Amino acid sequence: MRCVSIFLSAVVLAMFPGEACLSQQARAPGWSTVGTEGDFVLRDFRFTGGGSLPQLSIHYTTLGAPRRDSAGVVRNAVLVLHGTTGSGHNFLNATFAGELFGPGQLLDSATHYIILPDGIGTGKSSKPSDGMHARFPHYGYVDMVTAQYRLVTEGLHVNHLLIVMGTSMGGMQTWMWGERYPTFMDGLMPLASVPTQIAGRNRMMREMVSGSIRGDPNWNGGEYATPPHGLYGALEMLFMMTSSPLYDQKLAPTRDSADSYITSWMRGRMATTDANDFMYQFEASRDYDPSHDLEKIRAPLVAINSADDQVNPPELGLIEKLITRVPNGTFVMLPISDKTRGHGTHSLPAIWKSHLAELLSRIRR
């Protein structure tokens, strides 16, 4: 994925760490090439919404090695799940991996087994742009979590996880992991998410993303020769969903700098985004609703949101009510500061890793 410029890459890393293309400078020497990559193929995969694929490929990156106790149970595996338009490899940068996976850090890859999958429809996993286009089966978060579990258990032969954590979409899927496999992990950390169906403005924005692409005649049922202009409007919606007014004002304090920034951002994203993939990624959230089974979550859980998150605005007060139904659940709202980046705060562990440390201390007692 080619970035517009080194400057733009570094800025986008701060704003959209889980979704942006990263330059070598932004990744920092060492992180861009670490780990072991692989592909796990699921045969005759059947989707909950109908349809199937004879082969569904799930790409992944791992760091470190699994360690088993005397009973053969893996005790050091950490599953990290990415956001809507990202991939597992996007975590391999100085901002995220450098804060968590490096020597002496909380999830040091010398002592932990880090699993970074690409979700269905993203990264190097099977996706519409591989050739099927809009004939690709419509997938949802339930399918994505099923594929993740099969990767972990069947592909990597891991029978227990220390932590499941995720950002944005990955945070939503973390709640689902806790409900579907309540004894499979020791702890959970969903970031930038709410454990209920997507409704209100969040849902409306996602519908506008999909509608902008599907409503463009040049989309041509998914068989476009050049990117449909509707993708431009969809990307504009992504920017507004995930940006932070305070940070954007500091980033572009003048008319001309604001114009220059957004022009470069849009040009870069239009050049590197496939319209079918992007549309499918947003439509996948339709089946998300863990609110009915929150009591099933057994592992200690720490949910973290940021007060300047436009996707999960704090004034709705949704998570404060829902967290009371999680037996060992705690919720943290990070205040707005010059370090937070709106929704993208989820990928800045320097801000929230003290809460991860507290969670790890609870589950390791």
MIKEVEX-41431 format. One line per field, with one value per residue (C-alpha): residue number from 0; x, y, z; residue in three letters. Coordinates in pm, 1 decimal. Each point is the difference from the previous one (the first is absolute). Layout:
residues N
titor <- c(NUM  ...);
u <- c(X  ...);
v <- c(Y  ...);
w <- c(Z  ...);
kolvo <- c(ALA  ...);
//
This chain:
residues 365
titor <- c(0  1  2  3  4  5  6  7  8  9  10  11  12  13  14  15  16  17  18  19  20  21  22  23  24  25  26  27  28  29  30  31  32  33  34  35  36  37  38  39  40  41  42  43  44  45  46  47  48  49  50  51  52  53  54  55  56  57  58  59  60  61  62  63  64  65  66  67  68  69  70  71  72  73  74  75  76  77  78  79  80  81  82  83  84  85  86  87  88  89  90  91  92  93  94  95  96  97  98  99  100  101  102  103  104  105  106  107  108  109  110  111  112  113  114  115  116  117  118  119  120  121  122  123  124  125  126  127  128  129  130  131  132  133  134  135  136  137  138  139  140  141  142  143  144  145  146  147  148  149  150  151  152  153  154  155  156  157  158  159  160  161  162  163  164  165  166  167  168  169  170  171  172  173  174  175  176  177  178  179  180  181  182  183  184  185  186  187  188  189  190  191  192  193  194  195  196  197  198  199  200  201  202  203  204  205  206  207  208  209  210  211  212  213  214  215  216  217  218  219  220  221  222  223  224  225  226  227  228  229  230  231  232  233  234  235  236  237  238  239  240  241  242  243  244  245  246  247  248  249  250  251  252  253  254  255  256  257  258  259  260  261  262  263  264  265  266  267  268  269  270  271  272  273  274  275  276  277  278  279  280  281  282  283  284  285  286  287  288  289  290  291  292  293  294  295  296  297  298  299  300  301  302  303  304  305  306  307  308  309  310  311  312  313  314  315  316  317  318  319  320  321  322  323  324  325  326  327  328  329  330  331  332  333  334  335  336  337  338  339  340  341  342  343  344  345  346  347  348  349  350  351  352  353  354  355  356  357  358  359  360  361  362  363  364);
u <- c(0.0  161.5  -23.0  -35.3  304.5  206.4  -161.9  -349.9  74.8  117.8  -304.8  -243.4  169.1  -92.1  -357.6  -85.2  265.0  -201.5  -105.7  266.9  284.6  328.8  333.6  319.8  82.1  -334.8  41.0  349.9  285.5  -67.5  -376.7  -100.2  175.5  -35.8  -217.1  -103.7  -272.9  -224.6  -336.3  -252.1  -247.2  -348.8  -164.0  -365.5  -60.9  -370.2  -107.4  -283.2  -175.6  2.0  259.7  326.0  355.6  185.5  307.8  13.3  352.6  81.1  335.2  184.3  324.2  140.4  276.3  167.8  -89.8  -272.9  90.7  -195.3  -34.7  37.8  -355.4  69.0  -200.2  142.1  42.1  164.9  -205.5  -142.0  -254.4  -11.7  -286.8  8.8  -249.5  -240.2  234.2  323.7  201.7  200.4  324.9  -101.8  80.9  366.1  120.4  182.7  -323.9  -170.2  248.7  276.3  -210.1  -125.7  207.0  357.3  255.6  -129.5  -343.0  -327.7  -40.3  366.6  14.8  297.2  -237.9  -339.2  -148.4  -162.6  -262.8  -99.1  -260.8  -142.0  -378.4  -213.2  -12.7  311.6  375.3  128.4  -298.2  -265.9  -190.0  -218.1  287.2  173.3  -227.1  -357.4  -81.4  -366.4  -55.0  208.0  -225.4  -120.5  169.7  -70.8  179.4  -130.1  179.6  314.3  15.5  -65.6  291.4  225.4  -80.2  70.0  329.8  105.0  -110.3  31.8  263.9  232.8  -98.4  -46.9  -245.3  -9.3  61.7  146.2  -165.9  -238.8  14.1  -109.8  -43.1  -330.4  -143.8  253.2  -129.1  -353.9  119.1  177.3  -338.8  -121.5  299.0  -77.0  -358.2  55.8  309.6  -26.0  263.1  247.2  180.7  124.9  -79.8  -167.4  70.9  -237.4  107.4  -219.6  -319.7  -341.3  -158.1  -331.9  -131.7  115.5  -280.8  -58.4  254.5  260.1  -237.2  -104.8  360.7  64.7  -307.8  126.2  335.5  -174.5  -260.6  258.1  169.1  -304.3  -189.1  270.2  -86.5  372.0  12.2  -166.6  -102.7  356.8  150.4  157.7  305.4  110.9  -84.3  -361.4  -34.1  -227.0  311.8  107.2  -310.9  40.8  355.3  -114.4  -240.3  282.4  206.7  -280.7  -77.6  352.0  157.0  43.7  -90.4  262.4  278.5  -104.2  7.9  356.4  96.9  -140.6  -44.1  -31.9  -232.7  275.1  150.9  -345.0  -67.7  339.7  -36.8  -343.3  86.7  306.5  -190.9  -279.3  241.0  192.9  -307.0  -163.4  316.6  20.6  -363.9  -214.6  -366.2  -143.1  232.3  -76.5  -376.4  2.4  210.7  -259.4  -298.3  146.5  -103.5  -370.8  -11.9  183.1  -195.2  158.5  -239.1  -217.1  272.8  229.2  -57.7  174.5  336.6  205.1  350.3  104.1  -71.4  120.9  -172.4  166.0  -150.8  110.4  -213.6  78.2  -108.8  -259.7  -88.6  -84.2  -88.4  -1.1  -320.9  -201.4  84.8  -52.6  298.9  -38.2  -332.4  108.9  324.7  -198.3  -118.9  354.2  91.4  365.6  -23.7  152.9  -39.4  253.6  -76.9  319.6  -34.7  73.4  360.4  268.9  98.6  -335.7  -92.5  -374.8  -97.2  363.6  99.1  -64.9  337.7  204.2  86.8  228.4  -323.8  -181.5  255.2  -7.2  -349.5  133.3  262.6  -274.7  -194.4  307.4  72.3  -355.6  13.0  353.3  -64.8);
v <- c(0.0  326.2  305.4  352.0  132.1  -64.7  299.7  -113.0  -356.4  111.8  220.3  -266.8  -248.6  225.7  47.8  -343.7  -241.6  -314.1  102.1  209.5  -96.3  39.0  107.3  -173.1  307.2  -15.9  -371.8  54.6  -236.9  -356.7  -6.9  -8.9  -331.1  -183.3  -302.3  -303.7  31.6  -276.5  -91.3  -238.7  -144.9  -95.4  -247.5  33.1  298.3  77.6  352.0  68.7  225.3  -264.9  -89.6  -183.5  -14.8  -321.1  165.4  295.4  119.6  180.6  176.0  54.3  118.3  -142.8  117.1  -220.3  -357.8  -173.4  -133.7  -282.9  -93.7  -353.5  -78.2  110.7  325.4  303.6  278.9  287.1  52.1  345.2  58.6  357.6  88.0  297.1  265.4  11.6  89.1  -117.5  -319.9  -180.0  124.9  360.5  -56.1  -52.1  354.1  196.6  152.9  -330.5  -289.0  221.2  76.9  -352.8  -271.7  123.9  -109.2  50.9  112.8  -141.6  -246.0  -52.1  -233.5  -177.4  -136.1  25.1  -154.5  286.1  -92.4  268.5  -127.7  178.6  -20.2  -137.7  260.9  187.2  0.3  -316.0  -215.5  -97.3  307.3  124.3  163.1  -336.8  -58.0  -72.0  369.8  40.4  -374.6  -57.2  -135.6  264.6  -56.5  134.1  27.8  -344.0  -152.0  198.2  -119.1  -359.3  18.5  157.4  -277.6  -268.4  167.7  5.5  -354.5  -196.3  202.4  101.5  -276.3  242.6  -129.5  305.0  373.0  227.2  309.3  84.7  367.5  204.2  347.9  135.2  -293.7  -216.6  137.8  -96.9  -347.2  -22.4  22.0  -278.7  -219.1  43.0  -114.6  -284.0  -150.0  112.7  -238.5  27.6  312.0  148.8  361.9  230.0  357.6  152.3  346.7  264.9  -204.2  -43.6  -344.3  57.5  13.9  291.7  254.0  374.9  216.0  -276.9  -220.2  289.1  77.6  -361.3  -3.8  313.7  -169.2  -296.1  210.8  235.6  -291.2  -209.6  306.1  99.4  -127.0  -43.3  -260.7  -219.7  -276.7  -25.7  -40.7  345.6  62.3  303.7  95.3  126.8  359.7  -120.2  -128.5  362.7  79.2  -319.4  94.5  347.9  -164.2  -214.2  311.5  173.4  -311.2  -55.8  346.3  219.6  373.2  99.7  -190.4  107.3  363.7  -38.7  -199.5  253.0  336.9  201.6  -12.6  -98.5  -269.0  -154.7  0.5  -152.5  -270.7  -125.6  9.6  -217.1  -233.3  -55.7  -50.5  -260.1  -191.6  3.7  -150.5  -281.4  -90.7  -246.3  103.8  -351.2  -88.5  327.7  -38.7  -361.4  96.8  251.0  -218.0  -282.6  177.9  -63.3  -317.4  146.5  -1.9  -158.6  179.4  -307.7  -221.3  228.6  -207.7  -292.9  179.5  -159.4  137.6  333.3  270.0  359.3  208.2  326.0  286.7  357.6  304.7  150.6  -310.4  105.1  -362.3  -77.4  342.7  1.1  201.9  -306.3  -170.0  -344.5  -188.5  128.8  -183.9  -313.9  -55.7  -63.2  -327.7  -130.6  -200.7  107.4  305.3  345.3  303.4  280.1  326.4  177.1  379.9  220.2  116.4  114.0  -367.3  -153.6  -35.7  -54.5  -348.8  -68.0  16.2  -373.7  -55.0  220.8  -231.3  259.9  164.0  -307.5  -273.7  65.7  -149.7  -302.1  -37.0  -2.0  -264.3  -219.7  32.1  -117.8  -309.1  -101.7  -8.7);
w <- c(0.0  -110.7  225.6  -134.2  183.4  309.5  168.9  -82.9  109.0  341.6  47.5  -115.1  234.6  289.7  -116.9  -136.0  133.4  -73.9  -347.7  -164.7  -227.6  183.3  -138.0  106.6  206.0  177.8  68.7  140.4  -84.4  97.0  47.3  -365.6  -58.8  331.1  55.9  -197.3  -262.8  -118.8  -150.4  152.4  -249.5  120.9  -237.2  -102.2  226.9  36.1  88.8  243.2  -251.7  -270.2  -258.2  35.1  -127.6  -83.1  152.5  238.4  68.0  325.1  3.8  325.3  156.5  321.7  229.8  258.6  78.1  201.1  342.4  160.5  362.1  134.5  -110.3  -356.8  27.1  -181.0  256.0  -187.4  -318.5  -76.0  -278.2  -134.7  -236.2  -237.3  -109.2  -293.7  -286.9  156.2  24.0  262.3  -151.0  70.2  368.3  -85.1  49.4  266.1  129.6  80.5  -8.3  133.0  306.8  65.0  -172.2  49.1  259.9  351.2  -117.6  133.0  -287.0  -80.8  -299.0  159.7  263.6  -174.2  -312.4  -191.8  -261.7  -252.5  -248.6  -302.4  20.5  -280.6  -275.3  115.8  -42.1  -165.3  99.5  -254.7  -118.6  -287.0  -188.4  -37.6  -300.6  106.1  49.3  106.2  -44.3  312.7  277.9  241.1  332.2  347.0  330.9  101.1  -299.9  76.5  361.0  -108.1  -244.8  265.5  246.7  -257.2  -91.3  365.2  84.1  -324.4  -182.2  284.2  245.0  288.0  260.8  228.4  -19.6  263.6  -144.8  -281.7  -88.6  -297.8  -142.8  -136.8  -198.6  179.2  328.6  -95.7  -88.4  335.7  173.4  -227.9  86.4  368.7  -50.7  -245.7  164.1  366.2  141.5  -287.0  122.1  327.1  -83.6  -252.1  -107.7  -258.8  -115.3  -166.1  -2.0  159.3  61.2  -172.8  -354.1  -209.9  -19.2  -7.3  -176.7  -9.7  -196.7  -224.6  -86.3  -93.4  -219.6  -173.8  -65.6  -163.3  -178.8  -146.1  -177.5  -90.8  -122.2  -246.7  -352.5  -62.4  276.4  -264.3  235.1  124.4  -348.5  -34.8  -215.8  199.6  360.0  11.3  111.8  278.4  174.1  40.9  201.5  204.1  91.9  97.5  244.8  141.2  60.2  186.3  206.0  122.3  19.3  305.6  -14.0  258.7  -170.3  -349.4  107.1  123.9  -304.7  -248.3  173.7  -321.6  -299.6  -240.2  223.1  51.7  -374.4  -72.3  259.8  -96.7  -371.4  61.6  232.0  -250.4  -288.3  194.8  115.2  -344.6  -145.0  254.1  78.1  -190.9  -2.1  33.6  288.2  175.9  -38.8  121.4  301.2  118.3  -82.6  210.8  320.5  -61.3  209.5  299.1  325.7  309.2  236.4  61.5  146.5  199.9  313.0  -172.3  8.1  279.1  -48.8  152.6  -257.6  -25.6  -268.3  -103.2  -199.4  -60.2  70.7  -343.1  -192.5  -258.1  -77.3  363.9  144.9  381.7  27.6  -102.5  328.3  -151.4  131.3  356.4  22.3  -182.2  191.2  320.1  -153.8  -54.0  313.2  8.2  -222.2  42.6  -224.0  -45.2  -179.8  -100.6  22.9  -299.0  -0.1  -238.3  -28.8  -91.2  -367.2  4.0  -113.1  -88.1  366.8  -1.2  -168.5  231.6  291.3  154.3  117.8  133.6  70.1  373.9  -5.3  -188.5  271.1  264.1  -191.3  -34.6  371.0  77.3  -218.7  101.2  374.2);
kolvo <- c(MET  ARG  CYS  VAL  SER  ILE  PHE  LEU  SER  ALA  VAL  VAL  LEU  ALA  MET  PHE  PRO  GLY  GLU  ALA  CYS  LEU  SER  GLN  GLN  ALA  ARG  ALA  PRO  GLY  TRP  SER  THR  VAL  GLY  THR  GLU  GLY  ASP  PHE  VAL  LEU  ARG  ASP  PHE  ARG  PHE  THR  GLY  GLY  GLY  SER  LEU  PRO  GLN  LEU  SER  ILE  HIS  TYR  THR  THR  LEU  GLY  ALA  PRO  ARG  ARG  ASP  SER  ALA  GLY  VAL  VAL  ARG  ASN  ALA  VAL  LEU  VAL  LEU  HIS  GLY  THR  THR  GLY  SER  GLY  HIS  ASN  PHE  LEU  ASN  ALA  THR  PHE  ALA  GLY  GLU  LEU  PHE  GLY  PRO  GLY  GLN  LEU  LEU  ASP  SER  ALA  THR  HIS  TYR  ILE  ILE  LEU  PRO  ASP  GLY  ILE  GLY  THR  GLY  LYS  SER  SER  LYS  PRO  SER  ASP  GLY  MET  HIS  ALA  ARG  PHE  PRO  HIS  TYR  GLY  TYR  VAL  ASP  MET  VAL  THR  ALA  GLN  TYR  ARG  LEU  VAL  THR  GLU  GLY  LEU  HIS  VAL  ASN  HIS  LEU  LEU  ILE  VAL  MET  GLY  THR  SER  MET  GLY  GLY  MET  GLN  THR  TRP  MET  TRP  GLY  GLU  ARG  TYR  PRO  THR  PHE  MET  ASP  GLY  LEU  MET  PRO  LEU  ALA  SER  VAL  PRO  THR  GLN  ILE  ALA  GLY  ARG  ASN  ARG  MET  MET  ARG  GLU  MET  VAL  SER  GLY  SER  ILE  ARG  GLY  ASP  PRO  ASN  TRP  ASN  GLY  GLY  GLU  TYR  ALA  THR  PRO  PRO  HIS  GLY  LEU  TYR  GLY  ALA  LEU  GLU  MET  LEU  PHE  MET  MET  THR  SER  SER  PRO  LEU  TYR  ASP  GLN  LYS  LEU  ALA  PRO  THR  ARG  ASP  SER  ALA  ASP  SER  TYR  ILE  THR  SER  TRP  MET  ARG  GLY  ARG  MET  ALA  THR  THR  ASP  ALA  ASN  ASP  PHE  MET  TYR  GLN  PHE  GLU  ALA  SER  ARG  ASP  TYR  ASP  PRO  SER  HIS  ASP  LEU  GLU  LYS  ILE  ARG  ALA  PRO  LEU  VAL  ALA  ILE  ASN  SER  ALA  ASP  ASP  GLN  VAL  ASN  PRO  PRO  GLU  LEU  GLY  LEU  ILE  GLU  LYS  LEU  ILE  THR  ARG  VAL  PRO  ASN  GLY  THR  PHE  VAL  MET  LEU  PRO  ILE  SER  ASP  LYS  THR  ARG  GLY  HIS  GLY  THR  HIS  SER  LEU  PRO  ALA  ILE  TRP  LYS  SER  HIS  LEU  ALA  GLU  LEU  LEU  SER  ARG  ILE  ARG  ARG);
//
